[in-house]
Amino acid sequence: MPFGQIKTKEVNHGIPIHSPPYPHTNDEFSDIDCLSISYFTKAESVAPLLPEEFELEDEPLVTVNLFKYGTSPIGAYTEFVQSIEVTWQGEKYNWTVELILDNEGAIFSGREKYGIPKVFGNVVWDPSSAKNPAGFVTGYVERPFGTKIVQLGLKPQKKVHGVQPLPDTGKTSLHLRSIPSANPGQPPVVREFVPLKFRLTEAEVWVGTPSVGFTGVSEFDPVHKFPVVRYNSGTLLRHASAVLEPCLQTYKI
């Protein structure tokens, strides 16, 4: 009687094992457009949504991004990212609240390998679109499809520079990778904090006046529970490249 031929103990990629949904290679990206807005929020509003291990400023810094990836190992896609600055073990990190996108491979890769909280949704973001109001760049997020939960906008005021290398910000994001047990009621088989550095390496940079509008229509996604107290910055990056650096250490919880 014949047997299968895949060497299970050598499998080092996602499932299905005969057709992995994402490559197990370096995570590199190019032809990126990014709208990045940072603002301060209220600690008392966001504390119920964050792990107990984290310390917060009285007015923590929140960053929301819209990404349009032109080229990557998992194809082109658009993505919304919301993160908040926290302190853990004496170091500052950007804790990722939620990422919304429409690329299956990117969702599976982020969740399985790194614990990045990626979910399916519709992100409309194209700074080159003629549909943008004159003098503005805008984008919005729907989850589920047809239900708008947040809209971002920027009125560009100044071109900082053309495409050139960007300095390393030194910022690291933090994620909770949790894989539940197959047996209900048992502890997860994996529960660990995963630090990552996503680094934009080059871009054309503009700065301007930002705007973030939350609709608050959905209790299933907490983006609106990080209210704007005051804005910190608004930046548009065009023709950018980026790399997600390898994770060298994780921390069991």
Phi, psi and omega in degrees: 000131183286160178240164172293165187244352179284128180278097188302320182290350178257358180293126181222043180210180183286174180257153003292143188292338179275347182205075184302140182282350178209151180282149177263069183229184176296142180267100180235150186219148176214172182054052184260138165245132184223129169254119184237124179233131176241146181207165178261144181233189182257128181300321183293337179283324188261341184306320180295348184256004187239153178300148183292344181286347188266142169262148181234148166289164177299325175233086183294154179270124178252142175236132174240136183230146164245124179245140169236104182270118180280320182220134176200168178298344180244019174093184180273143177194167175245153189208141171253135181230131173235129180220161180223141181283128179226166174244128179224125182052041176080000181243146178272137178223161168261106179282125181279122181278307181195144173237131182241129184200181186231021182249114185301313181298319180294323179293311181297316181299311182297317182289312187288315185278322192238350184075020178287127186283073182266137180223160180285141175186184182244120180245119179255110185204110178209098184295345179270356184291137177289350180283346178294140175300146182303127178087003181229155164238133185222159174201163180212167185233136176239133173201114355291176181308132180095349179248103182285127181248339178201145175231135179244146178212157177215135171256099184300135182244329187205135172274117182284314176192164174283191181296120178201165179301144179255145176292151177287121181286341182078001183282139179237136176268160182227139184222151175257109177269116183228120178245110184296157174289151175291343180256117180305138179090349179269155179298156177297150179284336175223131173210106187206150171277136181237111175274139181221152174238111172263117190239120171283121188265331178203154180183161162273136189236131172237151173236157182188194182270122185266161173210134176231127179236119177261136179275330180068020185275347185235129175271358182277339178234125192274015188303324183283351180274010173244071190291154178278123171267311173201153182277149177251314182199158173220124186223139174243126177245128180242150174054042186270163171232156183206163176218140171262109186289150181302144176275118185266341182205141173238166187230113181292142180247000000 
